[in-house]
Structures are given as C-alpha cells and as structure tokens.
Amino acid sequence: MLTKEDARRLVLAEIHEARSRIHDARSHVTYDLQILRVEDLPFGWIFYWGAVRDGQSGQRPRFGGNGPFLVDRENERLIRTATSVPIARQIEDYERRLRREAHARNTAAKQAAQQP
C-alpha cells in the first residue's frame, strides 16, 4: 500500500523522465516541471503537473502530454491520463475497472471455496 509521499515520489520520477521530452526546441528552453496540485480520491490521488510560471512573462507555459497522473494506493498503480478526455470521465472509468476487478476476485474466491 502506497502512502501519499510514496505516490508523490513516483510522480516526480515520471515528471523527471518527461523533462527530456518537453522542451522548446526552437529556443532550447527547458521547463521547470513540478506537481502543481494534488487531490485525494477514494482509491488514491490525482496529481496535476506542469511547468512553473515563467519568471519573465508571469505566464505558465502550455504544452501537450501533461495529463494528470492517477495513483492507486492499494494496487500501487500509476496511470498517465490523456489530456484529450475529461479527467472526471477517466476517474469514473478507472473506478469501474476497480469494481470489475473486485467482482472477478470475489467470483474466483467463491468458485475456489466450492471446490471439494
């Protein structure tokens, strides 16, 4: 089972890996990527991340591919979400997946218990 701090470390490692993919090739700018916000969910957390505001313009640079991460504390899963699908829908889809997995485990346990 993951703690919130464990989950934060997992996300920071993913963000660190993303740094090499996210940069402005024309100006050779490397963005300061950080966790911007964390929300608690029934199964874990959602970590929003992105570039910190630019010191000169005061604006936060926008780029693609920085969908939030879902982290499941029980299954220790880190799920990269899509920016093209509303996050609420992705959370609902994951919760449905968890219910299906629990149902499958319960069914298997019942069948095993009925075996002579």
Backbone atoms as SQL, in Angstrom:
CREATE TABLE atoms (id INTEGER PRIMARY KEY, chain TEXT, resi INTEGER, resn TEXT, atom TEXT, x REAL, y REAL, z REAL);
INSERT INTO atoms VALUES
  (1, 'A', 1, 'MET', 'N', 0.846, -1.180, 0.000),
  (2, 'A', 1, 'MET', 'CA', 0.000, 0.000, 0.000),
  (3, 'A', 1, 'MET', 'C', 0.891, 1.242, 0.000),
  (4, 'A', 2, 'LEU', 'N', 0.573, 2.153, -0.899),
  (5, 'A', 2, 'LEU', 'CA', 1.354, 3.383, -1.026),
  (6, 'A', 2, 'LEU', 'C', 0.861, 4.457, -0.064),
  (7, 'A', 3, 'THR', 'N', 1.790, 5.229, 0.435),
  (8, 'A', 3, 'THR', 'CA', 1.434, 6.445, 1.162),
  (9, 'A', 3, 'THR', 'C', 1.378, 7.581, 0.144),
  (10, 'A', 4, 'LYS', 'N', 0.854, 8.697, 0.570),
  (11, 'A', 4, 'LYS', 'CA', 0.801, 9.851, -0.324),
  (12, 'A', 4, 'LYS', 'C', 2.215, 10.291, -0.719),
  (13, 'A', 5, 'GLU', 'N', 3.147, 10.203, 0.215),
  (14, 'A', 5, 'GLU', 'CA', 4.532, 10.580, -0.082),
  (15, 'A', 5, 'GLU', 'C', 5.165, 9.604, -1.075),
  (16, 'A', 6, 'ASP', 'N', 4.867, 8.302, -0.940),
  (17, 'A', 6, 'ASP', 'CA', 5.351, 7.318, -1.925),
  (18, 'A', 6, 'ASP', 'C', 4.815, 7.667, -3.314),
  (19, 'A', 7, 'ALA', 'N', 3.523, 7.983, -3.368),
  (20, 'A', 7, 'ALA', 'CA', 2.892, 8.332, -4.644),
  (21, 'A', 7, 'ALA', 'C', 3.539, 9.581, -5.237),
  (22, 'A', 8, 'ARG', 'N', 3.812, 10.559, -4.397),
  (23, 'A', 8, 'ARG', 'CA', 4.472, 11.796, -4.850),
  (24, 'A', 8, 'ARG', 'C', 5.832, 11.479, -5.474),
  (25, 'A', 9, 'ARG', 'N', 6.591, 10.593, -4.839),
  (26, 'A', 9, 'ARG', 'CA', 7.909, 10.215, -5.380),
  (27, 'A', 9, 'ARG', 'C', 7.770, 9.531, -6.746),
  (28, 'A', 10, 'LEU', 'N', 6.771, 8.662, -6.901),
  (29, 'A', 10, 'LEU', 'CA', 6.536, 8.008, -8.194),
  (30, 'A', 10, 'LEU', 'C', 6.242, 9.041, -9.278),
  (31, 'A', 11, 'VAL', 'N', 5.374, 9.995, -8.944),
  (32, 'A', 11, 'VAL', 'CA', 5.002, 11.027, -9.914),
  (33, 'A', 11, 'VAL', 'C', 6.202, 11.908, -10.247),
  (34, 'A', 12, 'LEU', 'N', 6.973, 12.281, -9.248),
  (35, 'A', 12, 'LEU', 'CA', 8.156, 13.111, -9.509),
  (36, 'A', 12, 'LEU', 'C', 9.146, 12.386, -10.425),
  (37, 'A', 13, 'ALA', 'N', 9.273, 11.082, -10.274),
  (38, 'A', 13, 'ALA', 'CA', 10.158, 10.317, -11.162),
  (39, 'A', 13, 'ALA', 'C', 9.634, 10.367, -12.600),
  (40, 'A', 14, 'GLU', 'N', 8.323, 10.268, -12.782),
  (41, 'A', 14, 'GLU', 'CA', 7.736, 10.355, -14.125),
  (42, 'A', 14, 'GLU', 'C', 7.936, 11.747, -14.718),
  (43, 'A', 15, 'ILE', 'N', 7.768, 12.769, -13.883),
  (44, 'A', 15, 'ILE', 'CA', 7.963, 14.147, -14.345),
  (45, 'A', 15, 'ILE', 'C', 9.418, 14.352, -14.743),
  (46, 'A', 16, 'HIS', 'N', 10.324, 13.812, -13.956),
  (47, 'A', 16, 'HIS', 'CA', 11.752, 13.932, -14.282),
  (48, 'A', 16, 'HIS', 'C', 12.034, 13.306, -15.644),
  (49, 'A', 17, 'GLU', 'N', 11.433, 12.154, -15.906),
  (50, 'A', 17, 'GLU', 'CA', 11.609, 11.492, -17.195),
  (51, 'A', 17, 'GLU', 'C', 11.003, 12.326, -18.330),
  (52, 'A', 18, 'ALA', 'N', 9.896, 13.017, -18.055),
  (53, 'A', 18, 'ALA', 'CA', 9.223, 13.825, -19.074),
  (54, 'A', 18, 'ALA', 'C', 10.034, 15.053, -19.465),
  (55, 'A', 19, 'ARG', 'N', 10.910, 15.514, -18.592),
  (56, 'A', 19, 'ARG', 'CA', 11.709, 16.713, -18.892),
  (57, 'A', 19, 'ARG', 'C', 12.462, 16.581, -20.211),
  (58, 'A', 20, 'SER', 'N', 12.930, 15.394, -20.499),
  (59, 'A', 20, 'SER', 'CA', 13.703, 15.217, -21.735),
  (60, 'A', 20, 'SER', 'C', 12.819, 15.315, -22.975),
  (61, 'A', 21, 'ARG', 'N', 11.517, 15.073, -22.824),
  (62, 'A', 21, 'ARG', 'CA', 10.599, 15.133, -23.965),
  (63, 'A', 21, 'ARG', 'C', 9.971, 16.509, -24.132),
  (64, 'A', 22, 'ILE', 'N', 9.890, 17.268, -23.043),
  (65, 'A', 22, 'ILE', 'CA', 9.158, 18.539, -23.070),
  (66, 'A', 22, 'ILE', 'C', 10.149, 19.694, -22.999),
  (67, 'A', 23, 'HIS', 'N', 10.384, 20.284, -24.112),
  (68, 'A', 23, 'HIS', 'CA', 11.226, 21.484, -24.160),
  (69, 'A', 23, 'HIS', 'C', 10.894, 22.227, -25.448),
  (70, 'A', 24, 'ASP', 'N', 11.264, 23.468, -25.477),
  (71, 'A', 24, 'ASP', 'CA', 11.041, 24.297, -26.653),
  (72, 'A', 24, 'ASP', 'C', 12.268, 24.153, -27.553),
  (73, 'A', 25, 'ALA', 'N', 12.116, 23.367, -28.617),
  (74, 'A', 25, 'ALA', 'CA', 13.249, 23.061, -29.493),
  (75, 'A', 25, 'ALA', 'C', 13.811, 24.312, -30.174),
  (76, 'A', 26, 'ARG', 'N', 12.958, 25.288, -30.446),
  (77, 'A', 26, 'ARG', 'CA', 13.433, 26.492, -31.139),
  (78, 'A', 26, 'ARG', 'C', 14.328, 27.333, -30.255),
  (79, 'A', 27, 'SER', 'N', 13.928, 27.506, -29.014),
  (80, 'A', 27, 'SER', 'CA', 14.711, 28.378, -28.131),
  (81, 'A', 27, 'SER', 'C', 15.575, 27.588, -27.150),
  (82, 'A', 28, 'HIS', 'N', 15.500, 26.254, -27.207),
  (83, 'A', 28, 'HIS', 'CA', 16.275, 25.379, -26.333),
  (84, 'A', 28, 'HIS', 'C', 15.955, 25.631, -24.856),
  (85, 'A', 29, 'VAL', 'N', 14.705, 26.003, -24.582),
  (86, 'A', 29, 'VAL', 'CA', 14.264, 26.249, -23.214),
  (87, 'A', 29, 'VAL', 'C', 13.868, 24.921, -22.578),
  (88, 'A', 30, 'THR', 'N', 14.326, 24.695, -21.369),
  (89, 'A', 30, 'THR', 'CA', 13.891, 23.543, -20.598),
  (90, 'A', 30, 'THR', 'C', 12.981, 24.075, -19.491),
  (91, 'A', 31, 'TYR', 'N', 11.807, 23.501, -19.388),
  (92, 'A', 31, 'TYR', 'CA', 10.832, 23.997, -18.415),
  (93, 'A', 31, 'TYR', 'C', 11.070, 23.417, -17.031),
  (94, 'A', 32, 'ASP', 'N', 10.712, 24.199, -16.032),
  (95, 'A', 32, 'ASP', 'CA', 10.740, 23.749, -14.647),
  (96, 'A', 32, 'ASP', 'C', 9.412, 23.048, -14.386),
  (97, 'A', 33, 'LEU', 'N', 9.411, 21.724, -14.443),
  (98, 'A', 33, 'LEU', 'CA', 8.187, 20.940, -14.282),
  (99, 'A', 33, 'LEU', 'C', 8.030, 20.522, -12.829),
  (100, 'A', 34, 'GLN', 'N', 6.807, 20.705, -12.316),
  (101, 'A', 34, 'GLN', 'CA', 6.529, 20.384, -10.922),
  (102, 'A', 34, 'GLN', 'C', 5.110, 19.877, -10.768),
  (103, 'A', 35, 'ILE', 'N', 4.857, 19.263, -9.610),
  (104, 'A', 35, 'ILE', 'CA', 3.491, 18.933, -9.225),
  (105, 'A', 35, 'ILE', 'C', 2.823, 20.251, -8.843),
  (106, 'A', 36, 'LEU', 'N', 1.692, 20.537, -9.467),
  (107, 'A', 36, 'LEU', 'CA', 1.005, 21.806, -9.225),
  (108, 'A', 36, 'LEU', 'C', -0.120, 21.682, -8.208),
  (109, 'A', 37, 'ARG', 'N', -0.740, 20.485, -8.167),
  (110, 'A', 37, 'ARG', 'CA', -1.885, 20.290, -7.271),
  (111, 'A', 37, 'ARG', 'C', -2.110, 18.794, -7.093),
  (112, 'A', 38, 'VAL', 'N', -2.589, 18.417, -5.902),
  (113, 'A', 38, 'VAL', 'CA', -2.914, 17.022, -5.612),
  (114, 'A', 38, 'VAL', 'C', -4.316, 16.984, -5.025),
  (115, 'A', 39, 'GLU', 'N', -5.130, 16.051, -5.531),
  (116, 'A', 39, 'GLU', 'CA', -6.475, 15.859, -4.984),
  (117, 'A', 39, 'GLU', 'C', -6.594, 14.439, -4.470),
  (118, 'A', 40, 'ASP', 'N', -7.230, 14.288, -3.311),
  (119, 'A', 40, 'ASP', 'CA', -7.498, 12.964, -2.761),
  (120, 'A', 40, 'ASP', 'C', -8.695, 12.356, -3.474),
  (121, 'A', 41, 'LEU', 'N', -8.596, 11.060, -3.752),
  (122, 'A', 41, 'LEU', 'CA', -9.672, 10.297, -4.369),
  (123, 'A', 41, 'LEU', 'C', -9.951, 9.088, -3.485),
  (124, 'A', 42, 'PRO', 'N', -11.119, 8.463, -3.632),
  (125, 'A', 42, 'PRO', 'CA', -11.416, 7.299, -2.793),
  (126, 'A', 42, 'PRO', 'C', -10.363, 6.186, -2.898),
  (127, 'A', 43, 'PHE', 'N', -9.747, 6.018, -4.046),
  (128, 'A', 43, 'PHE', 'CA', -8.777, 4.944, -4.245),
  (129, 'A', 43, 'PHE', 'C', -7.329, 5.416, -4.168),
  (130, 'A', 44, 'GLY', 'N', -7.100, 6.716, -4.114),
  (131, 'A', 44, 'GLY', 'CA', -5.728, 7.236, -4.102),
  (132, 'A', 44, 'GLY', 'C', -5.695, 8.729, -4.308),
  (133, 'A', 45, 'TRP', 'N', -4.967, 9.150, -5.332),
  (134, 'A', 45, 'TRP', 'CA', -4.767, 10.572, -5.576),
  (135, 'A', 45, 'TRP', 'C', -4.693, 10.861, -7.062),
  (136, 'A', 46, 'ILE', 'N', -4.932, 12.135, -7.388),
  (137, 'A', 46, 'ILE', 'CA', -4.677, 12.618, -8.739),
  (138, 'A', 46, 'ILE', 'C', -3.677, 13.768, -8.605),
  (139, 'A', 47, 'PHE', 'N', -2.608, 13.646, -9.371),
  (140, 'A', 47, 'PHE', 'CA', -1.532, 14.632, -9.343),
  (141, 'A', 47, 'PHE', 'C', -1.559, 15.422, -10.641),
  (142, 'A', 48, 'TYR', 'N', -1.819, 16.714, -10.536),
  (143, 'A', 48, 'TYR', 'CA', -1.745, 17.614, -11.690),
  (144, 'A', 48, 'TYR', 'C', -0.337, 18.171, -11.732),
  (145, 'A', 49, 'TRP', 'N', 0.227, 18.260, -12.914),
  (146, 'A', 49, 'TRP', 'CA', 1.592, 18.741, -13.029),
  (147, 'A', 49, 'TRP', 'C', 1.749, 19.590, -14.280),
  (148, 'A', 50, 'GLY', 'N', 2.808, 20.341, -14.301),
  (149, 'A', 50, 'GLY', 'CA', 3.073, 21.186, -15.462),
  (150, 'A', 50, 'GLY', 'C', 4.262, 22.080, -15.197),
  (151, 'A', 51, 'ALA', 'N', 4.433, 23.026, -16.081),
  (152, 'A', 51, 'ALA', 'CA', 5.538, 23.970, -15.972),
  (153, 'A', 51, 'ALA', 'C', 5.180, 25.077, -14.988),
  (154, 'A', 52, 'VAL', 'N', 6.169, 25.498, -14.246),
  (155, 'A', 52, 'VAL', 'CA', 6.000, 26.609, -13.312),
  (156, 'A', 52, 'VAL', 'C', 5.960, 27.892, -14.123),
  (157, 'A', 53, 'ARG', 'N', 5.329, 28.916, -13.581),
  (158, 'A', 53, 'ARG', 'CA', 5.225, 30.196, -14.294),
  (159, 'A', 53, 'ARG', 'C', 6.596, 30.726, -14.695),
  (160, 'A', 54, 'ASP', 'N', 6.619, 31.289, -15.873),
  (161, 'A', 54, 'ASP', 'CA', 7.834, 31.884, -16.411),
  (162, 'A', 54, 'ASP', 'C', 8.152, 33.152, -15.621),
  (163, 'A', 55, 'GLY', 'N', 9.402, 33.313, -15.195),
  (164, 'A', 55, 'GLY', 'CA', 9.801, 34.480, -14.407),
  (165, 'A', 55, 'GLY', 'C', 9.693, 35.786, -15.162),
  (166, 'A', 56, 'GLN', 'N', 9.826, 35.747, -16.486),
  (167, 'A', 56, 'GLN', 'CA', 9.784, 36.975, -17.275),
  (168, 'A', 56, 'GLN', 'C', 8.354, 37.391, -17.596),
  (169, 'A', 57, 'SER', 'N', 7.563, 36.457, -18.084),
  (170, 'A', 57, 'SER', 'CA', 6.207, 36.818, -18.519),
  (171, 'A', 57, 'SER', 'C', 5.166, 36.634, -17.418),
  (172, 'A', 58, 'GLY', 'N', 5.471, 35.804, -16.431),
  (173, 'A', 58, 'GLY', 'CA', 4.490, 35.514, -15.391),
  (174, 'A', 58, 'GLY', 'C', 3.436, 34.505, -15.832),
  (175, 'A', 59, 'GLN', 'N', 3.544, 34.049, -17.066),
  (176, 'A', 59, 'GLN', 'CA', 2.587, 33.081, -17.607),
  (177, 'A', 59, 'GLN', 'C', 3.123, 31.662, -17.440),
  (178, 'A', 60, 'ARG', 'N', 2.203, 30.721, -17.320),
  (179, 'A', 60, 'ARG', 'CA', 2.590, 29.315, -17.272),
  (180, 'A', 60, 'ARG', 'C', 2.622, 28.785, -18.702),
  (181, 'A', 61, 'PRO', 'N', 3.772, 28.266, -19.138),
  (182, 'A', 61, 'PRO', 'CA', 3.835, 27.704, -20.498),
  (183, 'A', 61, 'PRO', 'C', 2.862, 26.533, -20.632),
  (184, 'A', 62, 'ARG', 'N', 2.264, 26.411, -21.801),
  (185, 'A', 62, 'ARG', 'CA', 1.356, 25.302, -22.076),
  (186, 'A', 62, 'ARG', 'C', 2.008, 24.378, -23.095),
  (187, 'A', 63, 'PHE', 'N', 1.833, 23.101, -22.867),
  (188, 'A', 63, 'PHE', 'CA', 2.355, 22.103, -23.792),
  (189, 'A', 63, 'PHE', 'C', 1.478, 20.867, -23.686),
  (190, 'A', 64, 'GLY', 'N', 1.546, 20.022, -24.683),
  (191, 'A', 64, 'GLY', 'CA', 0.730, 18.817, -24.695),
  (192, 'A', 64, 'GLY', 'C', 1.394, 17.682, -23.944),
  (193, 'A', 65, 'GLY', 'N', 0.593, 16.685, -23.601),
  (194, 'A', 65, 'GLY', 'CA', 1.132, 15.485, -22.985),
  (195, 'A', 65, 'GLY', 'C', 1.337, 15.558, -21.499),
  (196, 'A', 66, 'ASN', 'N', 0.740, 16.540, -20.849),
  (197, 'A', 66, 'ASN', 'CA', 0.925, 16.621, -19.399),
  (198, 'A', 66, 'ASN', 'C', -0.385, 16.353, -18.661),
  (199, 'A', 67, 'GLY', 'N', -1.075, 15.284, -19.085),
  (200, 'A', 67, 'GLY', 'CA', -2.280, 14.880, -18.363),
  (201, 'A', 67, 'GLY', 'C', -1.919, 14.477, -16.946),
  (202, 'A', 68, 'PRO', 'N', -2.840, 14.661, -16.020),
  (203, 'A', 68, 'PRO', 'CA', -2.564, 14.302, -14.622),
  (204, 'A', 68, 'PRO', 'C', -2.289, 12.810, -14.462),
  (205, 'A', 69, 'PHE', 'N', -1.663, 12.462, -13.359),
  (206, 'A', 69, 'PHE', 'CA', -1.412, 11.068, -13.017),
  (207, 'A', 69, 'PHE', 'C', -2.415, 10.625, -11.965),
  (208, 'A', 70, 'LEU', 'N', -3.025, 9.473, -12.188),
  (209, 'A', 70, 'LEU', 'CA', -3.830, 8.817, -11.157),
  (210, 'A', 70, 'LEU', 'C', -2.906, 7.837, -10.450),
  (211, 'A', 71, 'VAL', 'N', -2.942, 7.819, -9.135),
  (212, 'A', 71, 'VAL', 'CA', -2.148, 6.855, -8.379),
  (213, 'A', 71, 'VAL', 'C', -3.081, 6.100, -7.452),
  (214, 'A', 72, 'ASP', 'N', -3.081, 4.779, -7.592),
  (215, 'A', 72, 'ASP', 'CA', -3.921, 3.895, -6.787),
  (216, 'A', 72, 'ASP', 'C', -3.097, 3.401, -5.604),
  (217, 'A', 73, 'ARG', 'N', -3.546, 3.727, -4.401),
  (218, 'A', 73, 'ARG', 'CA', -2.753, 3.380, -3.215),
  (219, 'A', 73, 'ARG', 'C', -2.734, 1.882, -2.951),
  (220, 'A', 74, 'GLU', 'N', -3.832, 1.184, -3.210),
  (221, 'A', 74, 'GLU', 'CA', -3.915, -0.252, -2.932),
  (222, 'A', 74, 'GLU', 'C', -3.134, -1.070, -3.949),
  (223, 'A', 75, 'ASN', 'N', -3.348, -0.792, -5.230),
  (224, 'A', 75, 'ASN', 'CA', -2.722, -1.565, -6.307),
  (225, 'A', 75, 'ASN', 'C', -1.356, -1.023, -6.702),
  (226, 'A', 76, 'GLU', 'N', -0.981, 0.102, -6.127),
  (227, 'A', 76, 'GLU', 'CA', 0.299, 0.749, -6.403),
  (228, 'A', 76, 'GLU', 'C', 0.485, 1.015, -7.895),
  (229, 'A', 77, 'ARG', 'N', -0.608, 1.429, -8.524),
  (230, 'A', 77, 'ARG', 'CA', -0.579, 1.755, -9.953),
  (231, 'A', 77, 'ARG', 'C', -0.409, 3.252, -10.146),
  (232, 'A', 78, 'LEU', 'N', 0.369, 3.607, -11.145),
  (233, 'A', 78, 'LEU', 'CA', 0.478, 4.982, -11.585),
  (234, 'A', 78, 'LEU', 'C', -0.059, 5.004, -13.009),
  (235, 'A', 79, 'ILE', 'N', -1.110, 5.767, -13.235),
  (236, 'A', 79, 'ILE', 'CA', -1.770, 5.795, -14.534),
  (237, 'A', 79, 'ILE', 'C', -1.629, 7.186, -15.128),
  (238, 'A', 80, 'ARG', 'N', -1.054, 7.233, -16.307),
  (239, 'A', 80, 'ARG', 'CA', -0.932, 8.503, -17.040),
  (240, 'A', 80, 'ARG', 'C', -2.269, 8.735, -17.747),
  (241, 'A', 81, 'THR', 'N', -2.876, 9.876, -17.541),
  (242, 'A', 81, 'THR', 'CA', -4.166, 10.162, -18.171),
  (243, 'A', 81, 'THR', 'C', -3.969, 10.951, -19.459),
  (244, 'A', 82, 'ALA', 'N', -4.994, 10.927, -20.280),
  (245, 'A', 82, 'ALA', 'CA', -4.964, 11.646, -21.551),
  (246, 'A', 82, 'ALA', 'C', -5.456, 13.074, -21.355),
  (247, 'A', 83, 'THR', 'N', -4.871, 13.996, -22.075),
  (248, 'A', 83, 'THR', 'CA', -5.339, 15.376, -21.994),
  (249, 'A', 83, 'THR', 'C', -6.576, 15.595, -22.855),
  (250, 'A', 84, 'SER', 'N', -6.858, 14.642, -23.753),
  (251, 'A', 84, 'SER', 'CA', -7.976, 14.796, -24.688),
  (252, 'A', 84, 'SER', 'C', -9.311, 14.307, -24.132),
  (253, 'A', 85, 'VAL', 'N', -9.304, 13.677, -22.959),
  (254, 'A', 85, 'VAL', 'CA', -10.521, 13.142, -22.345),
  (255, 'A', 85, 'VAL', 'C', -10.693, 13.821, -20.985),
  (256, 'A', 86, 'PRO', 'N', -11.913, 14.287, -20.672),
  (257, 'A', 86, 'PRO', 'CA', -12.109, 14.935, -19.366),
  (258, 'A', 86, 'PRO', 'C', -11.651, 14.024, -18.221),
  (259, 'A', 87, 'ILE', 'N', -10.950, 14.612, -17.281),
  (260, 'A', 87, 'ILE', 'CA', -10.385, 13.828, -16.181),
  (261, 'A', 87, 'ILE', 'C', -11.477, 13.146, -15.361),
  (262, 'A', 88, 'ALA', 'N', -12.619, 13.788, -15.182),
  (263, 'A', 88, 'ALA', 'CA', -13.714, 13.165, -14.423),
  (264, 'A', 88, 'ALA', 'C', -14.128, 11.845, -15.072),
  (265, 'A', 89, 'ARG', 'N', -14.170, 11.816, -16.390),
  (266, 'A', 89, 'ARG', 'CA', -14.528, 10.581, -17.093),
  (267, 'A', 89, 'ARG', 'C', -13.459, 9.508, -16.887),
  (268, 'A', 90, 'GLN', 'N', -12.203, 9.900, -16.914),
  (269, 'A', 90, 'GLN', 'CA', -11.130, 8.933, -16.724),
  (270, 'A', 90, 'GLN', 'C', -11.140, 8.357, -15.310),
  (271, 'A', 91, 'ILE', 'N', -11.476, 9.184, -14.336),
  (272, 'A', 91, 'ILE', 'CA', -11.591, 8.699, -12.957),
  (273, 'A', 91, 'ILE', 'C', -12.746, 7.706, -12.861),
  (274, 'A', 92, 'GLU', 'N', -13.888, 8.050, -13.442),
  (275, 'A', 92, 'GLU', 'CA', -15.034, 7.139, -13.442),
  (276, 'A', 92, 'GLU', 'C', -14.682, 5.814, -14.118),
  (277, 'A', 93, 'ASP', 'N', -13.990, 5.874, -15.250),
  (278, 'A', 93, 'ASP', 'CA', -13.580, 4.653, -15.957),
  (279, 'A', 93, 'ASP', 'C', -12.675, 3.797, -15.073),
  (280, 'A', 94, 'TYR', 'N', -11.757, 4.432, -14.365),
  (281, 'A', 94, 'TYR', 'CA', -10.852, 3.664, -13.507),
  (282, 'A', 94, 'TYR', 'C', -11.611, 3.051, -12.330),
  (283, 'A', 95, 'GLU', 'N', -12.542, 3.797, -11.754),
  (284, 'A', 95, 'GLU', 'CA', -13.343, 3.250, -10.654),
  (285, 'A', 95, 'GLU', 'C', -14.165, 2.046, -11.130),
  (286, 'A', 96, 'ARG', 'N', -14.696, 2.118, -12.361),
  (287, 'A', 96, 'ARG', 'CA', -15.415, 0.976, -12.941),
  (288, 'A', 96, 'ARG', 'C', -14.478, -0.225, -13.083),
  (289, 'A', 97, 'ARG', 'N', -13.273, 0.042, -13.528),
  (290, 'A', 97, 'ARG', 'CA', -12.276, -1.031, -13.665),
  (291, 'A', 97, 'ARG', 'C', -12.016, -1.690, -12.314),
  (292, 'A', 98, 'LEU', 'N', -11.884, -0.887, -11.266),
  (293, 'A', 98, 'LEU', 'CA', -11.648, -1.433, -9.929),
  (294, 'A', 98, 'LEU', 'C', -12.810, -2.310, -9.479),
  (295, 'A', 99, 'ARG', 'N', -14.048, -1.878, -9.770),
  (296, 'A', 99, 'ARG', 'CA', -15.221, -2.683, -9.396),
  (297, 'A', 99, 'ARG', 'C', -15.236, -4.005, -10.155),
  (298, 'A', 100, 'ARG', 'N', -14.910, -3.970, -11.449),
  (299, 'A', 100, 'ARG', 'CA', -14.861, -5.216, -12.247),
  (300, 'A', 100, 'ARG', 'C', -13.798, -6.163, -11.696),
  (301, 'A', 101, 'GLU', 'N', -12.636, -5.628, -11.354),
  (302, 'A', 101, 'GLU', 'CA', -11.565, -6.458, -10.807),
  (303, 'A', 101, 'GLU', 'C', -11.980, -7.076, -9.471),
  (304, 'A', 102, 'ALA', 'N', -12.635, -6.289, -8.620),
  (305, 'A', 102, 'ALA', 'CA', -13.097, -6.809, -7.329),
  (306, 'A', 102, 'ALA', 'C', -14.143, -7.903, -7.538),
  (307, 'A', 103, 'HIS', 'N', -15.053, -7.689, -8.475),
  (308, 'A', 103, 'HIS', 'CA', -16.081, -8.695, -8.773),
  (309, 'A', 103, 'HIS', 'C', -15.422, -9.989, -9.265),
  (310, 'A', 104, 'ALA', 'N', -14.449, -9.885, -10.140),
  (311, 'A', 104, 'ALA', 'CA', -13.756, -11.066, -10.658),
  (312, 'A', 104, 'ALA', 'C', -13.041, -11.813, -9.535),
  (313, 'A', 105, 'ARG', 'N', -12.405, -11.082, -8.617),
  (314, 'A', 105, 'ARG', 'CA', -11.733, -11.729, -7.478),
  (315, 'A', 105, 'ARG', 'C', -12.736, -12.444, -6.589),
  (316, 'A', 106, 'ASN', 'N', -13.871, -11.785, -6.325),
  (317, 'A', 106, 'ASN', 'CA', -14.894, -12.395, -5.476),
  (318, 'A', 106, 'ASN', 'C', -15.476, -13.656, -6.119),
  (319, 'A', 107, 'THR', 'N', -15.720, -13.599, -7.404),
  (320, 'A', 107, 'THR', 'CA', -16.248, -14.751, -8.127),
  (321, 'A', 107, 'THR', 'C', -15.257, -15.909, -8.074),
  (322, 'A', 108, 'ALA', 'N', -13.979, -15.613, -8.301),
  (323, 'A', 108, 'ALA', 'CA', -12.948, -16.655, -8.258),
  (324, 'A', 108, 'ALA', 'C', -12.838, -17.254, -6.851),
  (325, 'A', 109, 'ALA', 'N', -12.927, -16.414, -5.828),
  (326, 'A', 109, 'ALA', 'CA', -12.835, -16.906, -4.446),
  (327, 'A', 109, 'ALA', 'C', -14.029, -17.811, -4.117),
  (328, 'A', 110, 'LYS', 'N', -15.234, -17.447, -4.573),
  (329, 'A', 110, 'LYS', 'CA', -16.420, -18.275, -4.337),
  (330, 'A', 110, 'LYS', 'C', -16.283, -19.623, -5.023),
  (331, 'A', 111, 'GLN', 'N', -15.793, -19.601, -6.253),
  (332, 'A', 111, 'GLN', 'CA', -15.628, -20.849, -7.013),
  (333, 'A', 111, 'GLN', 'C', -14.576, -21.726, -6.346),
  (334, 'A', 112, 'ALA', 'N', -13.512, -21.135, -5.874),
  (335, 'A', 112, 'ALA', 'CA', -12.460, -21.917, -5.192),
  (336, 'A', 112, 'ALA', 'C', -12.994, -22.515, -3.897),
  (337, 'A', 113, 'ALA', 'N', -13.849, -21.786, -3.196),
  (338, 'A', 113, 'ALA', 'CA', -14.400, -22.277, -1.937),
  (339, 'A', 113, 'ALA', 'C', -15.367, -23.437, -2.161),
  (340, 'A', 114, 'GLN', 'N', -15.976, -23.501, -3.326),
  (341, 'A', 114, 'GLN', 'CA', -16.937, -24.554, -3.620),
  (342, 'A', 114, 'GLN', 'C', -16.257, -25.840, -4.116),
  (343, 'A', 115, 'GLN', 'N', -14.974, -25.752, -4.439),
  (344, 'A', 115, 'GLN', 'CA', -14.246, -26.927, -4.914),
  (345, 'A', 115, 'GLN', 'C', -14.044, -27.900, -3.754),
  (346, 'A', 116, 'PRO', 'N', -14.245, -29.204, -4.027),
  (347, 'A', 116, 'PRO', 'CA', -14.066, -30.205, -2.944),
  (348, 'A', 116, 'PRO', 'C', -12.613, -30.383, -2.560);
